[in-house]
Amino acid sequence: MIDIVAFALAAAAEPAPAPRPAFTMPPVAVEPEGPIEAVVLHPLFREPFVCGEHVAGEESIAGDALGTDCQIIGETQGHDRGFGRLYRGDGSRNEDWYSWGAAVLAPVDGEVVGLLPNPNVNVPGTRGKPPAGLLQIRRADGVVIMMAHLTDFTVALGDTVTAGQVIARVGNNGPSYAPHVHVGASRGATPLQIRWDQKAMGALAGD
C-alpha cells in the first residue's frame, strides 16, 4: 500500500507534458485591393493595454501582415495612477515589464489549429531566434488568428476555445525584444486589419 501511495505522489509531482506541437507555416500574404477588411477581436488582457501596428507591406506572411504587437500598461488605475508605463525601473529584467507572465485571453471563439511552444526566454533588449511560441485559432468563418511570443499554454491542439478564455501567458521568446503578444488575422492569404471590442474592454474594466 505504501508503495502505491509513493508512486501516486511521484506521478502527481511530475510536470504536465508539454503541448504537442503542430504548426503549418501560413501563406505569403496578398496585398488587399481597395479598402482593407477589419475584424473585431475580444481584448487580449484583463488589464489596459496598448498596441503598435505593422503597417501594410511591412510583413510578408499572413498572420504577420497587418498584425499588431500588444503590451499591458501599468500605473493607469487606482489612487496614484498617472501616465501609463510599460515597465518598472529600467526594464532590464522580464519581471520589470507589466506584461510579463500576464494571462492572455482568447480573442475569438474557435478551434486551436496550430500550437508551437518555445521554452526559450529572451533578455529584454536582446532579440531571440525564431520561431516564437505560436498559437493559431480558426473561427467558424475560416478567419485565422495567429498569436506569437506566448508561453505556458493552457489549451491543446484541437481544443475549442471561447473569447475571453485564458489560453496562455505572455512570454518573451522568438524574435522579440520584450514581453508582448503579436496578433495577426487573415482569411487564407488575405490579411485583415484588427480592431478591439471596446464594449468588452469596458466590461473587463468593471470586473
C-alpha positions in Angstrom: 0.0 0.0 0.0 2.8 2.4 0.9 4.5 1.7 -2.5 1.2 2.6 -4.3 0.9 5.9 -2.4 4.5 6.7 -3.1 4.1 6.0 -6.8 0.9 8.2 -6.9 2.7 11.0 -5.2 5.7 10.8 -7.5 3.4 10.8 -10.5 1.5 13.8 -9.2 4.8 15.7 -8.7 5.8 15.2 -12.3 5.3 18.3 -14.5 2.4 18.2 -17.1 3.6 17.1 -20.5 4.4 19.9 -23.0 1.7 20.6 -25.5 2.0 18.6 -28.7 3.5 20.9 -31.4 1.7 21.2 -34.7 2.1 24.3 -36.8 1.7 25.0 -40.5 3.5 28.0 -41.9 0.9 30.5 -43.2 1.0 31.5 -46.8 2.6 34.6 -48.2 0.2 37.5 -47.7 -1.5 39.1 -50.7 -2.0 42.8 -50.6 -5.7 43.6 -50.5 -7.2 45.6 -53.3 -9.2 48.5 -52.2 -10.3 49.0 -48.5 -8.9 46.6 -46.0 -11.4 44.4 -44.2 -11.4 44.7 -40.5 -12.0 42.0 -37.8 -13.2 42.9 -34.3 -11.4 40.9 -31.5 -12.0 40.4 -27.8 -9.4 42.2 -25.7 -6.2 40.2 -25.2 -5.8 41.1 -21.5 -7.9 42.0 -18.5 -5.6 45.0 -17.9 -5.4 48.1 -20.0 -3.0 47.6 -23.0 -1.6 49.4 -26.0 -0.6 48.1 -29.4 1.8 49.0 -32.1 0.7 48.3 -35.7 2.5 46.5 -38.5 1.7 48.8 -41.4 0.7 47.4 -44.9 3.7 46.0 -46.7 5.9 45.7 -43.5 5.4 41.9 -43.0 5.1 39.3 -45.7 3.3 36.3 -44.1 -0.4 36.0 -43.4 -0.7 36.3 -39.6 2.2 38.8 -39.5 1.0 41.2 -42.2 -1.2 44.0 -40.7 -0.6 42.4 -37.3 -0.2 44.3 -34.0 2.1 44.0 -31.0 0.4 44.5 -27.7 1.7 45.2 -24.2 0.0 45.9 -20.8 0.4 49.4 -19.5 0.7 49.8 -15.7 0.2 52.7 -13.3 -3.1 53.7 -15.0 -5.5 52.6 -12.3 -6.0 53.3 -8.6 -5.5 56.4 -6.5 -1.9 57.0 -7.5 -2.4 56.5 -11.2 -0.5 58.6 -13.7 0.9 58.3 -17.2 1.0 54.7 -18.2 4.3 52.8 -18.3 5.3 49.5 -19.9 7.8 48.6 -17.2 9.1 49.4 -13.8 12.7 50.5 -13.2 14.9 50.3 -16.2 13.1 47.3 -17.9 16.3 45.2 -17.9 14.5 42.2 -16.4 11.5 40.4 -17.8 9.9 40.8 -14.4 10.0 44.6 -14.7 7.5 44.5 -17.6 3.8 44.7 -16.7 3.0 42.2 -19.5 5.4 39.5 -18.3 3.5 36.4 -17.3 0.1 38.0 -17.7 -2.9 35.9 -18.7 -3.6 36.0 -22.4 -7.3 35.8 -23.4 -8.7 34.2 -26.5 -9.5 36.9 -29.0 -12.3 34.8 -30.7 -14.4 31.7 -30.4 -12.8 28.9 -32.4 -10.6 25.9 -32.7 -6.9 25.7 -31.8 -5.4 24.6 -35.2 -1.8 25.5 -34.5 0.4 25.4 -31.4 4.2 25.6 -31.3 5.8 26.0 -27.8 9.2 27.7 -27.4 10.7 27.3 -23.9 13.5 29.9 -24.5 13.4 33.2 -22.7 15.0 36.3 -24.1 16.7 39.0 -22.0 14.9 42.3 -22.7 16.7 44.3 -25.4 18.0 41.1 -27.0 16.2 39.7 -30.0 15.9 35.9 -29.9 15.8 33.5 -32.8 12.6 32.2 -34.5 10.3 30.6 -34.0 8.2 32.3 -31.4 5.8 30.5 -29.1 2.8 30.4 -31.5 -0.9 29.7 -31.3 -3.5 29.7 -34.2 -7.2 29.8 -33.6 -9.6 29.3 -36.5 -13.1 30.8 -36.4 -16.1 29.1 -37.9 -16.0 31.5 -40.9 -12.4 30.5 -41.7 -10.6 33.6 -40.3 -7.4 32.5 -38.5 -5.9 34.5 -35.6 -2.2 33.9 -35.1 -0.6 34.9 -31.8 3.1 34.9 -31.0 5.6 35.1 -28.1 3.3 33.1 -25.8 4.3 30.7 -23.1 2.6 28.4 -20.5 -0.2 27.3 -22.9 -3.5 26.2 -21.2 -5.0 24.8 -24.3 -4.1 22.0 -26.7 -4.3 21.3 -30.4 -7.9 20.7 -31.4 -9.5 22.4 -28.3 -12.5 24.6 -28.8 -12.0 28.0 -27.1 -14.3 30.8 -26.2 -13.4 34.5 -26.5 -12.1 35.8 -23.1 -10.9 32.4 -22.0 -7.3 32.2 -20.7 -5.2 30.4 -23.3 -1.6 31.2 -22.3 0.8 33.6 -20.6 2.8 36.5 -22.1 6.4 35.3 -22.8 9.5 36.9 -24.4 10.6 34.3 -26.9 11.5 34.1 -30.6 12.2 37.3 -32.5 11.1 39.6 -29.6 12.9 42.3 -27.7 10.5 42.5 -24.7 7.5 40.7 -23.2 4.5 41.2 -25.6 2.0 39.4 -27.7 1.8 39.7 -31.5 -1.7 39.2 -33.0 -2.5 38.8 -36.7 -5.7 37.9 -38.5 -6.1 36.5 -42.0 -8.6 34.7 -44.3 -6.4 32.4 -46.4 -3.6 34.6 -47.7 -5.6 37.9 -47.2 -4.6 39.8 -44.1 -7.2 41.6 -42.1 -7.0 44.8 -40.0 -7.5 44.3 -36.3 -9.9 46.3 -34.2 -10.6 45.7 -30.5 -14.1 45.2 -29.0 -14.2 48.3 -26.8 -17.5 47.2 -25.2 -15.8 44.1 -24.0 -12.9 46.2 -22.8 -15.4 48.3 -20.7 -16.8 45.1 -19.2 -13.4 43.9 -18.2 -12.6 47.2 -16.6 -15.7 46.9 -14.5 -14.8 43.5 -13.1 
